[in-house]
Amino acid sequence: MNKSSQKLEQISRQCDSHISFYKYNSQNTISDKYKKGRVDASLWLNEMIYFFLNKEKNFLHDFDEEIKRQKVKVKNVKNPNYKQGLIDELSIIQELIHDRDFN
């Protein structure tokens, strides 16, 4: 897991803590509107974190799909040696993407 994911998960835990604190805090010194603002902001932030963590999970898949699209385009290249060089390099990178030991 990379540092960005770890940081987002840490922020999410902090938001969860804020939600619990402001949702169930009975202190009269804090207005209900303020509490609601804090809870709503934390809920929104958690939704954004969920979205970005899921988006990150798809990066490698999206990268692989783009390589597949490029391999289709490469078929139109006229020079056979150049075309083979492109295909070989793209294929090697695809193998790395699918290699479990590399991930």
The first five atom37 places (N, CA, C, CB, O) and aatype in JSON, in Angstrom:
{
  "aatype": [12, 2, 11, 15, 15, 5, 11, 10, 6, 5, 9, 15, 1, 5, 4, 3, 15, 8, 9, 15, 13, 18, 11, 18, 2, 15, 5, 2, 16, 9, 15, 3, 11, 18, 11, 11, 7, 1, 19, 3, 0, 15, 10, 17, 10, 2, 6, 12, 9, 18, 13, 13, 10, 2, 11, 6, 11, 2, 13, 10, 8, 3, 13, 3, 6, 6, 9, 11, 1, 5, 11, 19, 11, 19, 11, 2, 19, 11, 2, 14, 2, 18, 11, 5, 7, 10, 9, 3, 6, 10, 15, 9, 9, 5, 6, 10, 9, 8, 3, 1, 3, 13, 2],
  "atom_mask": [
    [1, 1, 1, 1, 1],
    [1, 1, 1, 1, 1],
    [1, 1, 1, 1, 1],
    [1, 1, 1, 1, 1],
    [1, 1, 1, 1, 1],
    [1, 1, 1, 1, 1],
    [1, 1, 1, 1, 1],
    [1, 1, 1, 1, 1],
    [1, 1, 1, 1, 1],
    [1, 1, 1, 1, 1],
    [1, 1, 1, 1, 1],
    [1, 1, 1, 1, 1],
    [1, 1, 1, 1, 1],
    [1, 1, 1, 1, 1],
    [1, 1, 1, 1, 1],
    [1, 1, 1, 1, 1],
    [1, 1, 1, 1, 1],
    [1, 1, 1, 1, 1],
    [1, 1, 1, 1, 1],
    [1, 1, 1, 1, 1],
    [1, 1, 1, 1, 1],
    [1, 1, 1, 1, 1],
    [1, 1, 1, 1, 1],
    [1, 1, 1, 1, 1],
    [1, 1, 1, 1, 1],
    [1, 1, 1, 1, 1],
    [1, 1, 1, 1, 1],
    [1, 1, 1, 1, 1],
    [1, 1, 1, 1, 1],
    [1, 1, 1, 1, 1],
    [1, 1, 1, 1, 1],
    [1, 1, 1, 1, 1],
    [1, 1, 1, 1, 1],
    [1, 1, 1, 1, 1],
    [1, 1, 1, 1, 1],
    [1, 1, 1, 1, 1],
    [1, 1, 1, 0, 1],
    [1, 1, 1, 1, 1],
    [1, 1, 1, 1, 1],
    [1, 1, 1, 1, 1],
    [1, 1, 1, 1, 1],
    [1, 1, 1, 1, 1],
    [1, 1, 1, 1, 1],
    [1, 1, 1, 1, 1],
    [1, 1, 1, 1, 1],
    [1, 1, 1, 1, 1],
    [1, 1, 1, 1, 1],
    [1, 1, 1, 1, 1],
    [1, 1, 1, 1, 1],
    [1, 1, 1, 1, 1],
    [1, 1, 1, 1, 1],
    [1, 1, 1, 1, 1],
    [1, 1, 1, 1, 1],
    [1, 1, 1, 1, 1],
    [1, 1, 1, 1, 1],
    [1, 1, 1, 1, 1],
    [1, 1, 1, 1, 1],
    [1, 1, 1, 1, 1],
    [1, 1, 1, 1, 1],
    [1, 1, 1, 1, 1],
    [1, 1, 1, 1, 1],
    [1, 1, 1, 1, 1],
    [1, 1, 1, 1, 1],
    [1, 1, 1, 1, 1],
    [1, 1, 1, 1, 1],
    [1, 1, 1, 1, 1],
    [1, 1, 1, 1, 1],
    [1, 1, 1, 1, 1],
    [1, 1, 1, 1, 1],
    [1, 1, 1, 1, 1],
    [1, 1, 1, 1, 1],
    [1, 1, 1, 1, 1],
    [1, 1, 1, 1, 1],
    [1, 1, 1, 1, 1],
    [1, 1, 1, 1, 1],
    [1, 1, 1, 1, 1],
    [1, 1, 1, 1, 1],
    [1, 1, 1, 1, 1],
    [1, 1, 1, 1, 1],
    [1, 1, 1, 1, 1],
    [1, 1, 1, 1, 1],
    [1, 1, 1, 1, 1],
    [1, 1, 1, 1, 1],
    [1, 1, 1, 1, 1],
    [1, 1, 1, 0, 1],
    [1, 1, 1, 1, 1],
    [1, 1, 1, 1, 1],
    [1, 1, 1, 1, 1],
    [1, 1, 1, 1, 1],
    [1, 1, 1, 1, 1],
    [1, 1, 1, 1, 1],
    [1, 1, 1, 1, 1],
    [1, 1, 1, 1, 1],
    [1, 1, 1, 1, 1],
    [1, 1, 1, 1, 1],
    [1, 1, 1, 1, 1],
    [1, 1, 1, 1, 1],
    [1, 1, 1, 1, 1],
    [1, 1, 1, 1, 1],
    [1, 1, 1, 1, 1],
    [1, 1, 1, 1, 1],
    [1, 1, 1, 1, 1],
    [1, 1, 1, 1, 1]
  ],
  "atom_positions": [
    [[0.85, -1.17, 0.0], [0.0, 0.0, 0.0], [0.9, 1.24, 0.0], [-0.97, 0.0, 1.23], [1.87, 1.3, 0.75]],
    [[0.57, 2.21, -0.82], [1.44, 3.37, -0.91], [1.1, 4.41, 0.16], [1.35, 3.99, -2.3], [0.12, 4.29, 0.89]],
    [[1.94, 5.42, 0.22], [1.77, 6.44, 1.26], [0.47, 7.22, 1.11], [2.94, 7.4, 1.23], [-0.13, 7.61, 2.11]],
    [[0.04, 7.46, -0.13], [-1.21, 8.2, -0.34], [-2.39, 7.43, 0.24], [-1.44, 8.46, -1.84], [-3.23, 8.01, 0.92]],
    [[-2.44, 6.14, -0.02], [-3.53, 5.31, 0.52], [-3.5, 5.3, 2.03], [-3.44, 3.88, -0.02], [-4.54, 5.42, 2.69]],
    [[-2.32, 5.16, 2.58], [-2.19, 5.14, 4.04], [-2.66, 6.47, 4.64], [-0.74, 4.85, 4.45], [-3.34, 6.49, 5.66]],
    [[-2.28, 7.56, 4.0], [-2.67, 8.88, 4.49], [-4.19, 9.06, 4.41], [-1.96, 10.0, 3.69], [-4.8, 9.57, 5.35]],
    [[-4.79, 8.63, 3.3], [-6.25, 8.74, 3.17], [-6.96, 7.89, 4.2], [-6.68, 8.33, 1.76], [-7.97, 8.32, 4.76]],
    [[-6.47, 6.7, 4.47], [-7.09, 5.84, 5.48], [-6.94, 6.45, 6.88], [-6.47, 4.44, 5.45], [-7.84, 6.33, 7.71]],
    [[-5.82, 7.08, 7.12], [-5.6, 7.76, 8.4], [-6.6, 8.93, 8.54], [-4.13, 8.29, 8.51], [-7.19, 9.12, 9.61]],
    [[-6.78, 9.69, 7.48], [-7.73, 10.8, 7.5], [-9.15, 10.27, 7.71], [-7.65, 11.61, 6.19], [-9.93, 10.87, 8.45]],
    [[-9.48, 9.16, 7.08], [-10.81, 8.56, 7.23], [-11.07, 8.17, 8.68], [-10.95, 7.33, 6.31], [-12.16, 8.39, 9.2]],
    [[-10.08, 7.58, 9.32], [-10.23, 7.22, 10.74], [-10.45, 8.47, 11.6], [-8.99, 6.44, 11.24], [-11.25, 8.47, 12.53]],
    [[-9.73, 9.53, 11.26], [-9.9, 10.79, 11.98], [-11.31, 11.34, 11.78], [-8.84, 11.83, 11.52], [-11.94, 11.83, 12.72]],
    [[-11.8, 11.26, 10.54], [-13.18, 11.71, 10.26], [-14.19, 10.88, 11.04], [-13.48, 11.62, 8.74], [-15.15, 11.42, 11.59]],
    [[-13.98, 9.57, 11.1], [-14.87, 8.7, 11.87], [-14.89, 9.12, 13.34], [-14.44, 7.23, 11.75], [-15.94, 9.12, 13.98]],
    [[-13.72, 9.46, 13.85], [-13.62, 9.91, 15.24], [-14.4, 11.21, 15.43], [-12.14, 10.1, 15.64], [-15.1, 11.38, 16.43]],
    [[-14.27, 12.12, 14.47], [-15.0, 13.39, 14.57], [-16.5, 13.18, 14.47], [-14.54, 14.35, 13.46], [-17.27, 13.82, 15.19]],
    [[-16.92, 12.27, 13.6], [-18.35, 11.98, 13.47], [-18.91, 11.5, 14.8], [-18.6, 10.91, 12.37], [-19.94, 11.98, 15.26]],
    [[-18.22, 10.54, 15.41], [-18.69, 10.01, 16.7], [-18.72, 11.1, 17.77], [-17.79, 8.86, 17.16], [-19.68, 11.22, 18.52]],
    [[-17.66, 11.9, 17.82], [-17.58, 12.92, 18.85], [-18.7, 13.95, 18.71], [-16.22, 13.62, 18.79], [-19.38, 14.26, 19.68]],
    [[-18.89, 14.47, 17.51], [-19.87, 15.54, 17.33], [-21.3, 15.03, 17.24], [-19.54, 16.32, 16.08], [-22.24, 15.78, 17.53]],
    [[-21.47, 13.79, 16.86], [-22.83, 13.23, 16.78], [-23.37, 12.93, 18.18], [-22.84, 11.96, 15.91], [-24.56, 13.1, 18.44]],
    [[-22.5, 12.47, 19.06], [-22.96, 12.01, 20.38], [-22.49, 12.9, 21.52], [-22.48, 10.6, 20.61], [-22.61, 12.52, 22.68]],
    [[-21.95, 14.07, 21.22], [-21.48, 15.0, 22.24], [-22.67, 15.79, 22.77], [-20.38, 15.95, 21.68], [-23.42, 16.4, 22.01]],
    [[-22.83, 15.77, 24.07], [-23.98, 16.47, 24.67], [-23.57, 17.78, 25.33], [-24.65, 15.57, 25.7], [-24.34, 18.33, 26.12]],
    [[-22.39, 18.29, 25.02], [-21.97, 19.57, 25.6], [-22.85, 20.69, 25.06], [-20.48, 19.85, 25.3], [-23.05, 20.81, 23.85]],
    [[-23.34, 21.5, 25.96], [-24.2, 22.61, 25.56], [-23.41, 23.78, 25.0], [-25.03, 23.07, 26.74], [-23.98, 24.7, 24.42]],
    [[-22.09, 23.76, 25.16], [-21.27, 24.88, 24.69], [-21.07, 24.84, 23.17], [-19.91, 24.86, 25.39], [-20.64, 25.82, 22.57]],
    [[-21.39, 23.71, 22.55], [-21.24, 23.58, 21.1], [-22.63, 23.58, 20.48], [-20.45, 22.27, 20.73], [-23.49, 22.79, 20.86]],
    [[-22.84, 24.47, 19.52], [-24.18, 24.57, 18.91], [-24.48, 23.34, 18.05], [-24.29, 25.86, 18.06], [-23.58, 22.71, 17.51]],
    [[-25.76, 23.03, 17.94], [-26.19, 21.89, 17.13], [-25.82, 22.09, 15.66], [-27.7, 21.67, 17.26], [-25.46, 21.13, 14.97]],
    [[-25.9, 23.32, 15.19], [-25.56, 23.61, 13.79], [-24.07, 23.37, 13.54], [-25.93, 25.07, 13.43], [-23.68, 22.84, 12.5]],
    [[-23.24, 23.76, 14.5], [-21.81, 23.53, 14.37], [-21.52, 22.03, 14.32], [-21.04, 24.19, 15.54], [-20.76, 21.56, 13.48]],
    [[-22.15, 21.29, 15.25], [-21.97, 19.84, 15.28], [-22.39, 19.22, 13.96], [-22.78, 19.21, 16.44], [-21.68, 18.37, 13.41]],
    [[-23.54, 19.65, 13.44], [-24.04, 19.12, 12.17], [-23.05, 19.43, 11.04], [-25.43, 19.7, 11.85], [-22.81, 18.59, 10.18]],
    [[-22.5, 20.64, 11.05], [-21.5, 21.01, 10.04], [-20.28, 20.11, 10.08], [0.0, 0.0, 0.0], [-19.79, 19.68, 9.04]],
    [[-19.8, 19.83, 11.27], [-18.62, 18.97, 11.42], [-18.94, 17.55, 10.96], [-18.14, 18.95, 12.88], [-18.14, 16.92, 10.26]],
    [[-20.1, 17.04, 11.35], [-20.5, 15.67, 10.96], [-20.68, 15.59, 9.45], [-21.8, 15.25, 11.68], [-20.17, 14.67, 8.81]],
    [[-21.4, 16.55, 8.87], [-21.64, 16.53, 7.42], [-20.33, 16.62, 6.64], [-22.56, 17.68, 7.02], [-20.15, 15.91, 5.64]],
    [[-19.41, 17.48, 7.08], [-18.12, 17.61, 6.4], [-17.33, 16.31, 6.49], [-17.3, 18.77, 7.01], [-16.72, 15.88, 5.52]],
    [[-17.35, 15.68, 7.65], [-16.62, 14.42, 7.83], [-17.23, 13.3, 6.98], [-16.62, 14.01, 9.3], [-16.5, 12.49, 6.42]],
    [[-18.55, 13.27, 6.9], [-19.21, 12.26, 6.05], [-18.84, 12.48, 4.58], [-20.75, 12.32, 6.23], [-18.55, 11.52, 3.86]],
    [[-18.85, 13.73, 4.14], [-18.49, 14.04, 2.77], [-17.03, 13.66, 2.49], [-18.7, 15.54, 2.48], [-16.73, 13.06, 1.46]],
    [[-16.15, 14.0, 3.42], [-14.73, 13.64, 3.26], [-14.55, 12.13, 3.16], [-13.9, 14.2, 4.43], [-13.76, 11.66, 2.35]],
    [[-15.27, 11.38, 3.99], [-15.17, 9.92, 3.92], [-15.65, 9.39, 2.58], [-15.98, 9.28, 5.05], [-15.07, 8.44, 2.05]],
    [[-16.7, 9.99, 2.02], [-17.16, 9.58, 0.69], [-16.1, 9.86, -0.36], [-18.47, 10.3, 0.33], [-15.88, 9.04, -1.25]],
    [[-15.44, 11.01, -0.26], [-14.38, 11.36, -1.21], [-13.2, 10.4, -1.08], [-13.91, 12.81, -0.99], [-12.61, 9.98, -2.07]],
    [[-12.85, 10.07, 0.15], [-11.75, 9.14, 0.38], [-12.07, 7.79, -0.23], [-11.46, 9.0, 1.89], [-11.22, 7.19, -0.88]],
    [[-13.28, 7.32, -0.03], [-13.71, 6.04, -0.61], [-13.59, 6.09, -2.14], [-15.16, 5.71, -0.2], [-13.09, 5.16, -2.76]],
    [[-14.04, 7.19, -2.73], [-13.97, 7.36, -4.18], [-12.52, 7.31, -4.66], [-14.61, 8.69, -4.59], [-12.22, 6.6, -5.63]],
    [[-11.63, 8.04, -4.0], [-10.24, 8.09, -4.45], [-9.5, 6.79, -4.2], [-9.52, 9.22, -3.75], [-8.65, 6.4, -5.01]],
    [[-9.8, 6.09, -3.11], [-9.16, 4.79, -2.88], [-9.6, 3.79, -3.94], [-9.51, 4.26, -1.48], [-8.78, 3.01, -4.42]],
    [[-10.87, 3.81, -4.33], [-11.33, 2.92, -5.39], [-10.74, 3.31, -6.74], [-12.86, 2.94, -5.47], [-10.42, 2.45, -7.56]],
    [[-10.6, 4.6, -6.95], [-10.0, 5.07, -8.2], [-8.55, 4.6, -8.3], [-10.07, 6.63, -8.29], [-8.1, 4.19, -9.37]],
    [[-7.85, 4.64, -7.19], [-6.45, 4.22, -7.17], [-6.33, 2.73, -7.49], [-5.82, 4.52, -5.81], [-5.39, 2.3, -8.15]],
    [[-7.29, 1.94, -7.0], [-7.25, 0.5, -7.26], [-7.35, 0.19, -8.74], [-8.38, -0.21, -6.51], [-6.87, -0.85, -9.2]],
    [[-7.96, 1.09, -9.5], [-8.15, 0.87, -10.93], [-7.02, 1.42, -11.79], [-9.44, 1.49, -11.36], [-7.02, 1.2, -13.0]],
    [[-6.05, 2.11, -11.21], [-4.97, 2.7, -12.0], [-4.24, 1.66, -12.84], [-4.0, 3.39, -11.09], [-4.04, 1.87, -14.04]],
    [[-3.84, 0.57, -12.23], [-3.07, -0.44, -12.95], [-3.91, -1.07, -14.05], [-2.58, -1.51, -11.98], [-3.4, -1.33, -15.15]],
    [[-5.17, -1.33, -13.77], [-6.06, -1.89, -14.79], [-6.21, -0.9, -15.95], [-7.45, -2.22, -14.18], [-6.15, -1.29, -17.12]],
    [[-6.42, 0.36, -15.64], [-6.56, 1.39, -16.68], [-5.29, 1.52, -17.5], [-6.92, 2.74, -16.05], [-5.35, 1.7, -18.72]],
    [[-4.15, 1.44, -16.85], [-2.86, 1.5, -17.54], [-2.73, 0.33, -18.51], [-1.7, 1.49, -16.52], [-2.3, 0.51, -19.65]],
    [[-3.09, -0.86, -18.06], [-3.05, -2.05, -18.91], [-3.99, -1.9, -20.1], [-3.43, -3.31, -18.09], [-3.63, -2.27, -21.22]],
    [[-5.17, -1.36, -19.88], [-6.12, -1.14, -20.98], [-5.57, -0.16, -22.0], [-7.46, -0.63, -20.43], [-5.78, -0.33, -23.21]],
    [[-4.88, 0.87, -21.53], [-4.28, 1.84, -22.46], [-3.18, 1.18, -23.29], [-3.71, 3.05, -21.68], [-3.04, 1.47, -24.48]],
    [[-2.41, 0.3, -22.68], [-1.39, -0.43, -23.44], [-2.05, -1.29, -24.52], [-0.53, -1.32, -22.5], [-1.56, -1.35, -25.64]],
    [[-3.15, -1.94, -24.18], [-3.88, -2.75, -25.17], [-4.34, -1.88, -26.34], [-5.09, -3.45, -24.52], [-4.25, -2.3, -27.5]],
    [[-4.84, -0.69, -26.04], [-5.28, 0.21, -27.11], [-4.11, 0.63, -28.0], [-5.97, 1.47, -26.52], [-4.24, 0.72, -29.22]],
    [[-2.97, 0.88, -27.37], [-1.79, 1.27, -28.14], [-1.31, 0.13, -29.03], [-0.67, 1.72, -27.2], [-0.85, 0.36, -30.15]],
    [[-1.4, -1.09, -28.53], [-0.98, -2.24, -29.33], [-1.86, -2.38, -30.58], [-1.04, -3.54, -28.5], [-1.37, -2.8, -31.63]],
    [[-3.11, -2.05, -30.47], [-4.0, -2.08, -31.64], [-3.58, -1.0, -32.63], [-5.49, -1.88, -31.21], [-3.54, -1.25, -33.84]],
    [[-3.26, 0.19, -32.14], [-2.83, 1.28, -33.02], [-1.51, 0.96, -33.71], [-2.69, 2.57, -32.22], [-1.29, 1.35, -34.86]],
    [[-0.63, 0.26, -33.01], [0.69, -0.06, -33.55], [0.59, -0.96, -34.78], [1.55, -0.75, -32.47], [1.5, -0.96, -35.62]],
    [[-0.47, -1.7, -34.9], [-0.64, -2.58, -36.05], [-0.62, -1.81, -37.37], [-1.95, -3.36, -35.93], [-0.36, -2.4, -38.42]],
    [[-0.89, -0.51, -37.34], [-0.9, 0.31, -38.55], [0.47, 0.86, -38.92], [-1.86, 1.44, -38.37], [0.62, 1.49, -39.97]],
    [[1.47, 0.64, -38.08], [2.82, 1.14, -38.36], [3.39, 0.35, -39.54], [3.74, 1.01, -37.1], [3.3, -0.88, -39.58]],
    [[3.98, 1.08, -40.48], [4.48, 0.45, -41.71], [5.81, -0.27, -41.53], [4.63, 1.5, -42.8], [5.97, -1.4, -41.99]],
    [[6.75, 0.35, -40.86], [8.09, -0.24, -40.72], [8.02, -1.45, -39.8], [9.1, 0.81, -40.17], [7.7, -1.3, -38.62]],
    [[8.31, -2.66, -40.32], [8.15, -3.87, -39.5], [9.09, -3.95, -38.3], [8.37, -5.08, -40.37], [8.69, -4.44, -37.24]],
    [[10.32, -3.47, -38.43], [11.25, -3.52, -37.3], [10.82, -2.57, -36.19], [12.68, -3.18, -37.77], [10.84, -2.92, -35.01]],
    [[10.44, -1.37, -36.59], [9.97, -0.39, -35.62], [8.7, -0.9, -34.93], [9.7, 0.97, -36.29], [8.57, -0.8, -33.71]],
    [[7.78, -1.44, -35.71], [6.53, -1.97, -35.17], [6.82, -3.08, -34.18], [5.62, -2.48, -36.3], [6.21, -3.13, -33.11]],
    [[7.73, -3.98, -34.51], [8.04, -5.09, -33.61], [8.68, -4.59, -32.32], [8.98, -6.1, -34.3], [8.41, -5.12, -31.24]],
    [[9.53, -3.55, -32.43], [10.12, -2.96, -31.23], [9.06, -2.38, -30.3], [0.0, 0.0, 0.0], [9.12, -2.55, -29.09]],
    [[8.09, -1.69, -30.89], [6.99, -1.14, -30.09], [6.19, -2.25, -29.42], [6.06, -0.29, -30.98], [5.91, -2.18, -28.22]],
    [[5.83, -3.26, -30.19], [5.02, -4.36, -29.66], [5.77, -5.1, -28.55], [4.64, -5.35, -30.78], [5.19, -5.42, -27.51]],
    [[7.07, -5.37, -28.77], [7.85, -6.09, -27.76], [7.92, -5.31, -26.45], [9.27, -6.35, -28.28], [7.75, -5.89, -25.37]],
    [[8.16, -4.0, -26.54], [8.26, -3.2, -25.32], [6.92, -3.13, -24.59], [8.75, -1.77, -25.65], [6.87, -3.27, -23.37]],
    [[5.85, -2.92, -25.32], [4.52, -2.89, -24.7], [4.18, -4.23, -24.06], [3.46, -2.51, -25.74], [3.58, -4.28, -22.99]],
    [[4.56, -5.32, -24.72], [4.28, -6.66, -24.19], [5.06, -6.93, -22.91], [4.61, -7.72, -25.23], [4.53, -7.53, -21.97]],
    [[6.31, -6.5, -22.88], [7.13, -6.69, -21.67], [6.5, -5.95, -20.49], [8.59, -6.2, -21.91], [6.44, -6.49, -19.38]],
    [[6.05, -4.74, -20.72], [5.43, -3.97, -19.64], [4.12, -4.62, -19.21], [5.17, -2.52, -20.09], [3.81, -4.65, -18.01]],
    [[3.36, -5.15, -20.15], [2.13, -5.86, -19.78], [2.44, -7.08, -18.93], [1.34, -6.28, -21.04], [1.72, -7.38, -17.98]],
    [[3.51, -7.79, -19.26], [3.9, -8.95, -18.44], [4.23, -8.5, -17.02], [5.12, -9.67, -19.07], [3.86, -9.18, -16.06]],
    [[4.91, -7.37, -16.88], [5.22, -6.86, -15.54], [3.94, -6.52, -14.78], [6.12, -5.61, -15.63], [3.84, -6.76, -13.57]],
    [[2.97, -5.95, -15.47], [1.7, -5.61, -14.83], [1.02, -6.86, -14.29], [0.77, -4.88, -15.82], [0.44, -6.84, -13.21]],
    [[1.09, -7.94, -15.04], [0.38, -9.17, -14.67], [1.22, -10.1, -13.79], [-0.05, -9.91, -15.91], [0.71, -11.08, -13.27]],
    [[2.51, -9.79, -13.62], [3.4, -10.62, -12.81], [3.11, -10.37, -11.33], [4.89, -10.32, -13.14], [3.32, -9.27, -10.84]],
    [[2.65, -11.38, -10.64], [2.3, -11.24, -9.22], [3.51, -10.92, -8.36], [1.63, -12.52, -8.71], [3.38, -10.22, -7.35]],
    [[4.68, -11.42, -8.73], [5.88, -11.16, -7.94], [6.32, -9.71, -8.07], [7.0, -12.09, -8.37], [6.96, -9.17, -7.16]],
    [[5.99, -9.07, -9.17], [6.39, -7.68, -9.41], [5.5, -6.72, -8.63], [6.33, -7.36, -10.91], [5.95, -5.64, -8.24]],
    [[4.23, -7.09, -8.4], [3.27, -6.2, -7.74], [3.49, -6.14, -6.26], [1.86, -6.65, -8.01], [2.77, -5.44, -5.55]]
  ]
}
